[in-house]
Amino acid sequence: MNPLEMINENVDVAMIFSRKTGAVPRKMSYRGREILFTRLGMRHPTRQGLRMIHVFDMSDGANDYRLEFDAENLSWKLISMIPGDLL
């Protein structure tokens, strides 16, 4: 059984900046809920054609989320989620 839920929806994200981690997502608004991130798993830039996409793996302590930031359109997309109650 694959616990990964594919979502692919645009979301609103608030960022924070620190000298240690740079700019990272702090919270996200998804389907009327505000999700506060507590951990950064991994972050890496990638390309989709000519577009630069920044991928962030985040956690709220219960669930894990994969977010993509499109640097050309300045938009965020929630790609997937792994619910914590399945682990």
PDB file with one MODEL, atoms N, CA, C and O in Angstrom:
MODEL        1
ATOM      1  N   MET A   1       0.839  -1.175   0.000  1.00  0.00           N
ATOM      2  CA  MET A   1       0.000   0.000   0.000  1.00  0.00           C
ATOM      3  C   MET A   1       0.888   1.244   0.000  1.00  0.00           C
ATOM      4  O   MET A   1       1.774   1.372   0.845  1.00  0.00           O
ATOM      5  N   ASN A   2       0.662   2.142  -0.923  1.00  0.00           N
ATOM      6  CA  ASN A   2       1.426   3.377  -1.045  1.00  0.00           C
ATOM      7  C   ASN A   2       0.679   4.488  -0.298  1.00  0.00           C
ATOM      8  O   ASN A   2      -0.434   4.843  -0.687  1.00  0.00           O
ATOM      9  N   PRO A   3       1.278   5.048   0.779  1.00  0.00           N
ATOM     10  CA  PRO A   3       0.586   6.077   1.553  1.00  0.00           C
ATOM     11  C   PRO A   3       0.603   7.461   0.900  1.00  0.00           C
ATOM     12  O   PRO A   3      -0.055   8.378   1.389  1.00  0.00           O
ATOM     13  N   LEU A   4       1.343   7.621  -0.192  1.00  0.00           N
ATOM     14  CA  LEU A   4       1.485   8.918  -0.845  1.00  0.00           C
ATOM     15  C   LEU A   4       0.178   9.347  -1.508  1.00  0.00           C
ATOM     16  O   LEU A   4      -0.368   8.622  -2.339  1.00  0.00           O
ATOM     17  N   GLU A   5      -0.323  10.529  -1.137  1.00  0.00           N
ATOM     18  CA  GLU A   5      -1.524  11.100  -1.754  1.00  0.00           C
ATOM     19  C   GLU A   5      -1.084  12.196  -2.717  1.00  0.00           C
ATOM     20  O   GLU A   5      -0.509  13.197  -2.291  1.00  0.00           O
ATOM     21  N   MET A   6      -1.345  12.019  -3.998  1.00  0.00           N
ATOM     22  CA  MET A   6      -1.029  13.046  -4.987  1.00  0.00           C
ATOM     23  C   MET A   6      -2.116  14.118  -4.921  1.00  0.00           C
ATOM     24  O   MET A   6      -3.305  13.802  -4.945  1.00  0.00           O
ATOM     25  N   ILE A   7      -1.702  15.396  -4.836  1.00  0.00           N
ATOM     26  CA  ILE A   7      -2.663  16.476  -4.676  1.00  0.00           C
ATOM     27  C   ILE A   7      -2.619  17.445  -5.855  1.00  0.00           C
ATOM     28  O   ILE A   7      -3.658  17.700  -6.464  1.00  0.00           O
ATOM     29  N   ASN A   8      -1.458  17.992  -6.194  1.00  0.00           N
ATOM     30  CA  ASN A   8      -1.273  18.915  -7.325  1.00  0.00           C
ATOM     31  C   ASN A   8      -2.264  20.076  -7.323  1.00  0.00           C
ATOM     32  O   ASN A   8      -2.960  20.307  -8.312  1.00  0.00           O
ATOM     33  N   GLU A   9      -2.325  20.805  -6.207  1.00  0.00           N
ATOM     34  CA  GLU A   9      -3.203  21.970  -6.100  1.00  0.00           C
ATOM     35  C   GLU A   9      -2.386  23.202  -5.737  1.00  0.00           C
ATOM     36  O   GLU A   9      -1.421  23.116  -4.978  1.00  0.00           O
ATOM     37  N   ASN A  10      -2.781  24.357  -6.289  1.00  0.00           N
ATOM     38  CA  ASN A  10      -2.146  25.610  -5.906  1.00  0.00           C
ATOM     39  C   ASN A  10      -2.525  25.937  -4.471  1.00  0.00           C
ATOM     40  O   ASN A  10      -3.664  25.732  -4.053  1.00  0.00           O
ATOM     41  N   VAL A  11      -1.548  26.451  -3.719  1.00  0.00           N
ATOM     42  CA  VAL A  11      -1.755  26.811  -2.321  1.00  0.00           C
ATOM     43  C   VAL A  11      -1.100  28.157  -2.041  1.00  0.00           C
ATOM     44  O   VAL A  11      -0.260  28.619  -2.813  1.00  0.00           O
ATOM     45  N   ASP A  12      -1.486  28.784  -0.934  1.00  0.00           N
ATOM     46  CA  ASP A  12      -0.838  29.999  -0.458  1.00  0.00           C
ATOM     47  C   ASP A  12       0.170  29.596   0.610  1.00  0.00           C
ATOM     48  O   ASP A  12      -0.130  28.790   1.491  1.00  0.00           O
ATOM     49  N   VAL A  13       1.368  30.167   0.521  1.00  0.00           N
ATOM     50  CA  VAL A  13       2.446  29.830   1.451  1.00  0.00           C
ATOM     51  C   VAL A  13       3.044  31.110   2.003  1.00  0.00           C
ATOM     52  O   VAL A  13       3.274  32.066   1.263  1.00  0.00           O
ATOM     53  N   ALA A  14       3.299  31.126   3.319  1.00  0.00           N
ATOM     54  CA  ALA A  14       4.022  32.218   3.972  1.00  0.00           C
ATOM     55  C   ALA A  14       5.441  31.731   4.243  1.00  0.00           C
ATOM     56  O   ALA A  14       5.644  30.626   4.746  1.00  0.00           O
ATOM     57  N   MET A  15       6.410  32.559   3.908  1.00  0.00           N
ATOM     58  CA  MET A  15       7.823  32.197   4.042  1.00  0.00           C
ATOM     59  C   MET A  15       8.449  32.900   5.246  1.00  0.00           C
ATOM     60  O   MET A  15       7.962  33.931   5.711  1.00  0.00           O
ATOM     61  N   ILE A  16       9.542  32.312   5.737  1.00  0.00           N
ATOM     62  CA  ILE A  16      10.395  32.981   6.702  1.00  0.00           C
ATOM     63  C   ILE A  16      11.833  32.899   6.193  1.00  0.00           C
ATOM     64  O   ILE A  16      12.156  32.069   5.343  1.00  0.00           O
ATOM     65  N   PHE A  17      12.675  33.755   6.716  1.00  0.00           N
ATOM     66  CA  PHE A  17      14.080  33.748   6.326  1.00  0.00           C
ATOM     67  C   PHE A  17      14.934  33.719   7.580  1.00  0.00           C
ATOM     68  O   PHE A  17      14.708  34.478   8.523  1.00  0.00           O
ATOM     69  N   SER A  18      15.919  32.829   7.575  1.00  0.00           N
ATOM     70  CA  SER A  18      16.917  32.818   8.646  1.00  0.00           C
ATOM     71  C   SER A  18      18.287  32.627   8.015  1.00  0.00           C
ATOM     72  O   SER A  18      18.404  32.101   6.908  1.00  0.00           O
ATOM     73  N   ARG A  19      19.294  33.047   8.708  1.00  0.00           N
ATOM     74  CA  ARG A  19      20.664  32.897   8.188  1.00  0.00           C
ATOM     75  C   ARG A  19      21.062  31.437   8.080  1.00  0.00           C
ATOM     76  O   ARG A  19      21.855  31.065   7.215  1.00  0.00           O
ATOM     77  N   LYS A  20      20.513  30.615   8.955  1.00  0.00           N
ATOM     78  CA  LYS A  20      20.861  29.198   8.970  1.00  0.00           C
ATOM     79  C   LYS A  20      20.255  28.439   7.784  1.00  0.00           C
ATOM     80  O   LYS A  20      20.953  27.678   7.114  1.00  0.00           O
ATOM     81  N   THR A  21      18.957  28.645   7.523  1.00  0.00           N
ATOM     82  CA  THR A  21      18.259  27.849   6.501  1.00  0.00           C
ATOM     83  C   THR A  21      17.937  28.614   5.227  1.00  0.00           C
ATOM     84  O   THR A  21      17.561  28.008   4.223  1.00  0.00           O
ATOM     85  N   GLY A  22      18.080  29.942   5.249  1.00  0.00           N
ATOM     86  CA  GLY A  22      17.660  30.738   4.097  1.00  0.00           C
ATOM     87  C   GLY A  22      16.145  30.888   4.111  1.00  0.00           C
ATOM     88  O   GLY A  22      15.529  30.862   5.176  1.00  0.00           O
ATOM     89  N   ALA A  23      15.544  31.043   2.947  1.00  0.00           N
ATOM     90  CA  ALA A  23      14.088  31.204   2.850  1.00  0.00           C
ATOM     91  C   ALA A  23      13.421  29.834   2.778  1.00  0.00           C
ATOM     92  O   ALA A  23      13.755  29.012   1.925  1.00  0.00           O
ATOM     93  N   VAL A  24      12.477  29.604   3.682  1.00  0.00           N
ATOM     94  CA  VAL A  24      11.746  28.335   3.713  1.00  0.00           C
ATOM     95  C   VAL A  24      10.273  28.607   4.027  1.00  0.00           C
ATOM     96  O   VAL A  24       9.950  29.622   4.644  1.00  0.00           O
ATOM     97  N   PRO A  25       9.380  27.709   3.605  1.00  0.00           N
ATOM     98  CA  PRO A  25       7.969  27.856   3.947  1.00  0.00           C
ATOM     99  C   PRO A  25       7.751  27.763   5.457  1.00  0.00           C
ATOM    100  O   PRO A  25       8.349  26.912   6.116  1.00  0.00           O
ATOM    101  N   ARG A  26       6.916  28.613   5.999  1.00  0.00           N
ATOM    102  CA  ARG A  26       6.576  28.591   7.424  1.00  0.00           C
ATOM    103  C   ARG A  26       5.187  28.011   7.648  1.00  0.00           C
ATOM    104  O   ARG A  26       4.976  27.222   8.569  1.00  0.00           O
ATOM    105  N   LYS A  27       4.226  28.411   6.786  1.00  0.00           N
ATOM    106  CA  LYS A  27       2.874  27.880   6.894  1.00  0.00           C
ATOM    107  C   LYS A  27       2.209  27.907   5.530  1.00  0.00           C
ATOM    108  O   LYS A  27       2.646  28.602   4.612  1.00  0.00           O
ATOM    109  N   MET A  28       1.135  27.127   5.427  1.00  0.00           N
ATOM    110  CA  MET A  28       0.433  26.973   4.155  1.00  0.00           C
ATOM    111  C   MET A  28      -1.059  26.981   4.420  1.00  0.00           C
ATOM    112  O   MET A  28      -1.526  26.450   5.428  1.00  0.00           O
ATOM    113  N   SER A  29      -1.802  27.588   3.508  1.00  0.00           N
ATOM    114  CA  SER A  29      -3.256  27.545   3.546  1.00  0.00           C
ATOM    115  C   SER A  29      -3.705  26.516   2.504  1.00  0.00           C
ATOM    116  O   SER A  29      -3.438  26.661   1.311  1.00  0.00           O
ATOM    117  N   TYR A  30      -4.394  25.473   2.984  1.00  0.00           N
ATOM    118  CA  TYR A  30      -4.804  24.376   2.109  1.00  0.00           C
ATOM    119  C   TYR A  30      -6.229  23.956   2.461  1.00  0.00           C
ATOM    120  O   TYR A  30      -6.500  23.492   3.569  1.00  0.00           O
ATOM    121  N   ARG A  31      -7.136  24.127   1.493  1.00  0.00           N
ATOM    122  CA  ARG A  31      -8.549  23.758   1.654  1.00  0.00           C
ATOM    123  C   ARG A  31      -9.164  24.339   2.924  1.00  0.00           C
ATOM    124  O   ARG A  31      -9.866  23.653   3.666  1.00  0.00           O
ATOM    125  N   GLY A  32      -8.882  25.618   3.153  1.00  0.00           N
ATOM    126  CA  GLY A  32      -9.462  26.314   4.288  1.00  0.00           C
ATOM    127  C   GLY A  32      -8.762  26.083   5.617  1.00  0.00           C
ATOM    128  O   GLY A  32      -9.182  26.630   6.637  1.00  0.00           O
ATOM    129  N   ARG A  33      -7.708  25.288   5.624  1.00  0.00           N
ATOM    130  CA  ARG A  33      -6.960  25.024   6.861  1.00  0.00           C
ATOM    131  C   ARG A  33      -5.603  25.699   6.791  1.00  0.00           C
ATOM    132  O   ARG A  33      -5.017  25.827   5.716  1.00  0.00           O
ATOM    133  N   GLU A  34      -5.111  26.128   7.933  1.00  0.00           N
ATOM    134  CA  GLU A  34      -3.756  26.661   8.007  1.00  0.00           C
ATOM    135  C   GLU A  34      -2.856  25.585   8.605  1.00  0.00           C
ATOM    136  O   GLU A  34      -3.104  25.097   9.707  1.00  0.00           O
ATOM    137  N   ILE A  35      -1.816  25.226   7.873  1.00  0.00           N
ATOM    138  CA  ILE A  35      -0.890  24.187   8.308  1.00  0.00           C
ATOM    139  C   ILE A  35       0.430  24.860   8.634  1.00  0.00           C
ATOM    140  O   ILE A  35       1.023  25.520   7.782  1.00  0.00           O
ATOM    141  N   LEU A  36       0.893  24.694   9.873  1.00  0.00           N
ATOM    142  CA  LEU A  36       2.138  25.287  10.346  1.00  0.00           C
ATOM    143  C   LEU A  36       3.252  24.243  10.253  1.00  0.00           C
ATOM    144  O   LEU A  36       3.165  23.176  10.861  1.00  0.00           O
ATOM    145  N   PHE A  37       4.292  24.558   9.494  1.00  0.00           N
ATOM    146  CA  PHE A  37       5.394  23.622   9.325  1.00  0.00           C
ATOM    147  C   PHE A  37       6.348  23.703  10.510  1.00  0.00           C
ATOM    148  O   PHE A  37       6.657  24.790  10.999  1.00  0.00           O
ATOM    149  N   THR A  38       6.807  22.551  10.963  1.00  0.00           N
ATOM    150  CA  THR A  38       7.744  22.488  12.079  1.00  0.00           C
ATOM    151  C   THR A  38       9.112  21.973  11.663  1.00  0.00           C
ATOM    152  O   THR A  38      10.093  22.173  12.378  1.00  0.00           O
ATOM    153  N   ARG A  39       9.188  21.301  10.495  1.00  0.00           N
ATOM    154  CA  ARG A  39      10.480  20.746  10.059  1.00  0.00           C
ATOM    155  C   ARG A  39      10.650  20.860   8.551  1.00  0.00           C
ATOM    156  O   ARG A  39       9.716  20.664   7.774  1.00  0.00           O
ATOM    157  N   LEU A  40      11.879  21.184   8.170  1.00  0.00           N
ATOM    158  CA  LEU A  40      12.288  21.162   6.766  1.00  0.00           C
ATOM    159  C   LEU A  40      13.022  19.864   6.540  1.00  0.00           C
ATOM    160  O   LEU A  40      14.030  19.602   7.196  1.00  0.00           O
ATOM    161  N   GLY A  41      12.535  19.042   5.622  1.00  0.00           N
ATOM    162  CA  GLY A  41      13.193  17.778   5.328  1.00  0.00           C
ATOM    163  C   GLY A  41      14.313  17.962   4.340  1.00  0.00           C
ATOM    164  O   GLY A  41      15.472  17.678   4.645  1.00  0.00           O
ATOM    165  N   MET A  42      13.979  18.434   3.159  1.00  0.00           N
ATOM    166  CA  MET A  42      14.961  18.604   2.103  1.00  0.00           C
ATOM    167  C   MET A  42      14.477  19.713   1.186  1.00  0.00           C
ATOM    168  O   MET A  42      13.277  19.956   1.058  1.00  0.00           O
ATOM    169  N   ARG A  43      15.420  20.372   0.557  1.00  0.00           N
ATOM    170  CA  ARG A  43      15.058  21.401  -0.421  1.00  0.00           C
ATOM    171  C   ARG A  43      16.066  21.312  -1.552  1.00  0.00           C
ATOM    172  O   ARG A  43      17.263  21.134  -1.326  1.00  0.00           O
ATOM    173  N   HIS A  44      15.563  21.439  -2.776  1.00  0.00           N
ATOM    174  CA  HIS A  44      16.476  21.414  -3.914  1.00  0.00           C
ATOM    175  C   HIS A  44      15.840  22.101  -5.117  1.00  0.00           C
ATOM    176  O   HIS A  44      14.630  22.012  -5.328  1.00  0.00           O
ATOM    177  N   PRO A  45      16.669  22.787  -5.904  1.00  0.00           N
ATOM    178  CA  PRO A  45      16.178  23.386  -7.145  1.00  0.00           C
ATOM    179  C   PRO A  45      16.200  22.349  -8.264  1.00  0.00           C
ATOM    180  O   PRO A  45      17.017  21.429  -8.261  1.00  0.00           O
ATOM    181  N   THR A  46      15.301  22.513  -9.207  1.00  0.00           N
ATOM    182  CA  THR A  46      15.264  21.650 -10.389  1.00  0.00           C
ATOM    183  C   THR A  46      14.708  22.469 -11.544  1.00  0.00           C
ATOM    184  O   THR A  46      14.232  23.587 -11.343  1.00  0.00           O
ATOM    185  N   ARG A  47      14.765  21.935 -12.716  1.00  0.00           N
ATOM    186  CA  ARG A  47      14.225  22.632 -13.888  1.00  0.00           C
ATOM    187  C   ARG A  47      13.115  21.806 -14.511  1.00  0.00           C
ATOM    188  O   ARG A  47      13.178  20.579 -14.581  1.00  0.00           O
ATOM    189  N   GLN A  48      12.088  22.531 -14.964  1.00  0.00           N
ATOM    190  CA  GLN A  48      11.035  21.936 -15.790  1.00  0.00           C
ATOM    191  C   GLN A  48      11.022  22.769 -17.056  1.00  0.00           C
ATOM    192  O   GLN A  48      10.408  23.835 -17.101  1.00  0.00           O
ATOM    193  N   GLY A  49      11.695  22.286 -18.075  1.00  0.00           N
ATOM    194  CA  GLY A  49      11.893  23.083 -19.287  1.00  0.00           C
ATOM    195  C   GLY A  49      12.809  24.242 -18.959  1.00  0.00           C
ATOM    196  O   GLY A  49      13.916  24.034 -18.462  1.00  0.00           O
ATOM    197  N   LEU A  50      12.366  25.465 -19.228  1.00  0.00           N
ATOM    198  CA  LEU A  50      13.155  26.641 -18.914  1.00  0.00           C
ATOM    199  C   LEU A  50      12.849  27.204 -17.527  1.00  0.00           C
ATOM    200  O   LEU A  50      13.516  28.136 -17.077  1.00  0.00           O
ATOM    201  N   ARG A  51      11.858  26.651 -16.853  1.00  0.00           N
ATOM    202  CA  ARG A  51      11.451  27.154 -15.544  1.00  0.00           C
ATOM    203  C   ARG A  51      12.307  26.569 -14.427  1.00  0.00           C
ATOM    204  O   ARG A  51      12.653  25.388 -14.440  1.00  0.00           O
ATOM    205  N   MET A  52      12.640  27.424 -13.456  1.00  0.00           N
ATOM    206  CA  MET A  52      13.329  26.976 -12.255  1.00  0.00           C
ATOM    207  C   MET A  52      12.269  26.691 -11.193  1.00  0.00           C
ATOM    208  O   MET A  52      11.457  27.555 -10.862  1.00  0.00           O
ATOM    209  N   ILE A  53      12.289  25.474 -10.668  1.00  0.00           N
ATOM    210  CA  ILE A  53      11.344  25.031  -9.651  1.00  0.00           C
ATOM    211  C   ILE A  53      12.136  24.682  -8.395  1.00  0.00           C
ATOM    212  O   ILE A  53      13.138  23.970  -8.454  1.00  0.00           O
ATOM    213  N   HIS A  54      11.670  25.197  -7.256  1.00  0.00           N
ATOM    214  CA  HIS A  54      12.297  24.880  -5.975  1.00  0.00           C
ATOM    215  C   HIS A  54      11.379  23.918  -5.233  1.00  0.00           C
ATOM    216  O   HIS A  54      10.212  24.229  -4.991  1.00  0.00           O
ATOM    217  N   VAL A  55      11.900  22.759  -4.874  1.00  0.00           N
ATOM    218  CA  VAL A  55      11.126  21.705  -4.229  1.00  0.00           C
ATOM    219  C   VAL A  55      11.457  21.694  -2.735  1.00  0.00           C
ATOM    220  O   VAL A  55      12.626  21.706  -2.351  1.00  0.00           O
ATOM    221  N   PHE A  56      10.418  21.671  -1.898  1.00  0.00           N
ATOM    222  CA  PHE A  56      10.584  21.639  -0.449  1.00  0.00           C
ATOM    223  C   PHE A  56       9.818  20.449   0.108  1.00  0.00           C
ATOM    224  O   PHE A  56       8.635  20.280  -0.187  1.00  0.00           O
ATOM    225  N   ASP A  57      10.480  19.627   0.906  1.00  0.00           N
ATOM    226  CA  ASP A  57       9.816  18.567   1.663  1.00  0.00           C
ATOM    227  C   ASP A  57       9.672  19.069   3.089  1.00  0.00           C
ATOM    228  O   ASP A  57      10.668  19.305   3.772  1.00  0.00           O
ATOM    229  N   MET A  58       8.431  19.233   3.542  1.00  0.00           N
ATOM    230  CA  MET A  58       8.130  19.845   4.828  1.00  0.00           C
ATOM    231  C   MET A  58       7.289  18.898   5.680  1.00  0.00           C
ATOM    232  O   MET A  58       6.665  17.967   5.170  1.00  0.00           O
ATOM    233  N   SER A  59       7.287  19.158   6.998  1.00  0.00           N
ATOM    234  CA  SER A  59       6.449  18.382   7.912  1.00  0.00           C
ATOM    235  C   SER A  59       5.807  19.320   8.924  1.00  0.00           C
ATOM    236  O   SER A  59       6.386  20.336   9.308  1.00  0.00           O
ATOM    237  N   ASP A  60       4.605  18.961   9.347  1.00  0.00           N
ATOM    238  CA  ASP A  60       3.949  19.703  10.424  1.00  0.00           C
ATOM    239  C   ASP A  60       4.008  18.909  11.727  1.00  0.00           C
ATOM    240  O   ASP A  60       3.322  19.241  12.693  1.00  0.00           O
ATOM    241  N   GLY A  61       4.820  17.873  11.748  1.00  0.00           N
ATOM    242  CA  GLY A  61       4.942  17.014  12.920  1.00  0.00           C
ATOM    243  C   GLY A  61       4.042  15.795  12.847  1.00  0.00           C
ATOM    244  O   GLY A  61       4.272  14.803  13.540  1.00  0.00           O
ATOM    245  N   ALA A  62       3.023  15.867  12.013  1.00  0.00           N
ATOM    246  CA  ALA A  62       2.105  14.738  11.846  1.00  0.00           C
ATOM    247  C   ALA A  62       2.137  14.210  10.411  1.00  0.00           C
ATOM    248  O   ALA A  62       2.192  13.000  10.191  1.00  0.00           O
ATOM    249  N   ASN A  63       2.103  15.118   9.441  1.00  0.00           N
ATOM    250  CA  ASN A  63       2.072  14.750   8.026  1.00  0.00           C
ATOM    251  C   ASN A  63       3.300  15.316   7.317  1.00  0.00           C
ATOM    252  O   ASN A  63       3.903  16.286   7.776  1.00  0.00           O
ATOM    253  N   ASP A  64       3.658  14.707   6.208  1.00  0.00           N
ATOM    254  CA  ASP A  64       4.751  15.194   5.368  1.00  0.00           C
ATOM    255  C   ASP A  64       4.181  15.720   4.062  1.00  0.00           C
ATOM    256  O   ASP A  64       3.250  15.142   3.501  1.00  0.00           O
ATOM    257  N   TYR A  65       4.754  16.834   3.580  1.00  0.00           N
ATOM    258  CA  TYR A  65       4.248  17.520   2.394  1.00  0.00           C
ATOM    259  C   TYR A  65       5.379  17.794   1.421  1.00  0.00           C
ATOM    260  O   TYR A  65       6.506  18.068   1.835  1.00  0.00           O
ATOM    261  N   ARG A  66       5.088  17.721   0.143  1.00  0.00           N
ATOM    262  CA  ARG A  66       6.024  18.151  -0.896  1.00  0.00           C
ATOM    263  C   ARG A  66       5.418  19.362  -1.590  1.00  0.00           C
ATOM    264  O   ARG A  66       4.324  19.296  -2.151  1.00  0.00           O
ATOM    265  N   LEU A  67       6.156  20.472  -1.539  1.00  0.00           N
ATOM    266  CA  LEU A  67       5.741  21.729  -2.154  1.00  0.00           C
ATOM    267  C   LEU A  67       6.691  22.094  -3.268  1.00  0.00           C
ATOM    268  O   LEU A  67       7.886  21.803  -3.198  1.00  0.00           O
ATOM    269  N   GLU A  68       6.161  22.735  -4.303  1.00  0.00           N
ATOM    270  CA  GLU A  68       6.996  23.269  -5.376  1.00  0.00           C
ATOM    271  C   GLU A  68       6.716  24.756  -5.539  1.00  0.00           C
ATOM    272  O   GLU A  68       5.565  25.190  -5.580  1.00  0.00           O
ATOM    273  N   PHE A  69       7.805  25.533  -5.633  1.00  0.00           N
ATOM    274  CA  PHE A  69       7.705  26.957  -5.895  1.00  0.00           C
ATOM    275  C   PHE A  69       8.201  27.216  -7.306  1.00  0.00           C
ATOM    276  O   PHE A  69       9.352  26.915  -7.623  1.00  0.00           O
ATOM    277  N   ASP A  70       7.342  27.774  -8.161  1.00  0.00           N
ATOM    278  CA  ASP A  70       7.690  28.126  -9.534  1.00  0.00           C
ATOM    279  C   ASP A  70       8.263  29.543  -9.506  1.00  0.00           C
ATOM    280  O   ASP A  70       7.530  30.508  -9.291  1.00  0.00           O
ATOM    281  N   ALA A  71       9.572  29.665  -9.722  1.00  0.00           N
ATOM    282  CA  ALA A  71      10.252  30.955  -9.613  1.00  0.00           C
ATOM    283  C   ALA A  71       9.874  31.912 -10.744  1.00  0.00           C
ATOM    284  O   ALA A  71      10.056  33.121 -10.599  1.00  0.00           O
ATOM    285  N   GLU A  72       9.358  31.413 -11.853  1.00  0.00           N
ATOM    286  CA  GLU A  72       8.937  32.288 -12.954  1.00  0.00           C
ATOM    287  C   GLU A  72       7.552  32.877 -12.689  1.00  0.00           C
ATOM    288  O   GLU A  72       7.343  34.080 -12.845  1.00  0.00           O
ATOM    289  N   ASN A  73       6.609  32.025 -12.288  1.00  0.00           N
ATOM    290  CA  ASN A  73       5.232  32.473 -12.034  1.00  0.00           C
ATOM    291  C   ASN A  73       5.016  32.947 -10.600  1.00  0.00           C
ATOM    292  O   ASN A  73       3.969  33.511 -10.281  1.00  0.00           O
ATOM    293  N   LEU A  74       6.001  32.721  -9.738  1.00  0.00           N
ATOM    294  CA  LEU A  74       5.901  33.053  -8.309  1.00  0.00           C
ATOM    295  C   LEU A  74       4.675  32.403  -7.684  1.00  0.00           C
ATOM    296  O   LEU A  74       3.915  33.044  -6.958  1.00  0.00           O
ATOM    297  N   SER A  75       4.497  31.116  -7.978  1.00  0.00           N
ATOM    298  CA  SER A  75       3.340  30.385  -7.467  1.00  0.00           C
ATOM    299  C   SER A  75       3.782  29.112  -6.750  1.00  0.00           C
ATOM    300  O   SER A  75       4.824  28.530  -7.052  1.00  0.00           O
ATOM    301  N   TRP A  76       2.950  28.699  -5.789  1.00  0.00           N
ATOM    302  CA  TRP A  76       3.197  27.496  -5.003  1.00  0.00           C
ATOM    303  C   TRP A  76       2.194  26.414  -5.367  1.00  0.00           C
ATOM    304  O   TRP A  76       1.030  26.693  -5.655  1.00  0.00           O
ATOM    305  N   LYS A  77       2.671  25.169  -5.347  1.00  0.00           N
ATOM    306  CA  LYS A  77       1.795  24.025  -5.595  1.00  0.00           C
ATOM    307  C   LYS A  77       2.107  22.949  -4.561  1.00  0.00           C
ATOM    308  O   LYS A  77       3.266  22.599  -4.343  1.00  0.00           O
ATOM    309  N   LEU A  78       1.055  22.428  -3.926  1.00  0.00           N
ATOM    310  CA  LEU A  78       1.195  21.272  -3.051  1.00  0.00           C
ATOM    311  C   LEU A  78       1.131  20.044  -3.947  1.00  0.00           C
ATOM    312  O   LEU A  78       0.090  19.741  -4.530  1.00  0.00           O
ATOM    313  N   ILE A  79       2.227  19.356  -4.050  1.00  0.00           N
ATOM    314  CA  ILE A  79       2.347  18.208  -4.960  1.00  0.00           C
ATOM    315  C   ILE A  79       1.767  16.943  -4.313  1.00  0.00           C
ATOM    316  O   ILE A  79       0.959  16.237  -4.915  1.00  0.00           O
ATOM    317  N   SER A  80       2.193  16.679  -3.088  1.00  0.00           N
ATOM    318  CA  SER A  80       1.758  15.433  -2.444  1.00  0.00           C
ATOM    319  C   SER A  80       1.813  15.557  -0.928  1.00  0.00           C
ATOM    320  O   SER A  80       2.394  16.487  -0.369  1.00  0.00           O
ATOM    321  N   MET A  81       1.181  14.573  -0.288  1.00  0.00           N
ATOM    322  CA  MET A  81       1.178  14.500   1.165  1.00  0.00           C
ATOM    323  C   MET A  81       1.256  13.033   1.578  1.00  0.00           C
ATOM    324  O   MET A  81       0.690  12.158   0.922  1.00  0.00           O
ATOM    325  N   ILE A  82       1.972  12.780   2.683  1.00  0.00           N
ATOM    326  CA  ILE A  82       1.982  11.462   3.295  1.00  0.00           C
ATOM    327  C   ILE A  82       1.370  11.629   4.684  1.00  0.00           C
ATOM    328  O   ILE A  82       2.002  12.214   5.564  1.00  0.00           O
ATOM    329  N   PRO A  83       0.157  11.127   4.897  1.00  0.00           N
ATOM    330  CA  PRO A  83      -0.471  11.253   6.205  1.00  0.00           C
ATOM    331  C   PRO A  83       0.321  10.521   7.274  1.00  0.00           C
ATOM    332  O   PRO A  83       0.782   9.401   7.055  1.00  0.00           O
ATOM    333  N   GLY A  84       0.479  11.153   8.432  1.00  0.00           N
ATOM    334  CA  GLY A  84       1.249  10.563   9.519  1.00  0.00           C
ATOM    335  C   GLY A  84       0.572   9.403  10.199  1.00  0.00           C
ATOM    336  O   GLY A  84       1.249   8.563  10.792  1.00  0.00           O
ATOM    337  N   ASP A  85      -0.748   9.325  10.133  1.00  0.00           N
ATOM    338  CA  ASP A  85      -1.452   8.237  10.809  1.00  0.00           C
ATOM    339  C   ASP A  85      -1.277   6.899  10.090  1.00  0.00           C
ATOM    340  O   ASP A  85      -1.681   5.857  10.607  1.00  0.00           O
ATOM    341  N   LEU A  86      -0.672   6.927   8.895  1.00  0.00           N
ATOM    342  CA  LEU A  86      -0.448   5.663   8.159  1.00  0.00           C
ATOM    343  C   LEU A  86       0.932   5.090   8.430  1.00  0.00           C
ATOM    344  O   LEU A  86       1.206   3.939   8.088  1.00  0.00           O
ATOM    345  N   LEU A  87       1.815   5.892   9.051  1.00  0.00           N
ATOM    346  CA  LEU A  87       3.189   5.431   9.267  1.00  0.00           C
ATOM    347  C   LEU A  87       3.313   4.659  10.549  1.00  0.00           C
ATOM    348  O   LEU A  87       4.403   4.196  10.888  1.00  0.00           O
TER     349      LEU A  87
ENDMDL
END
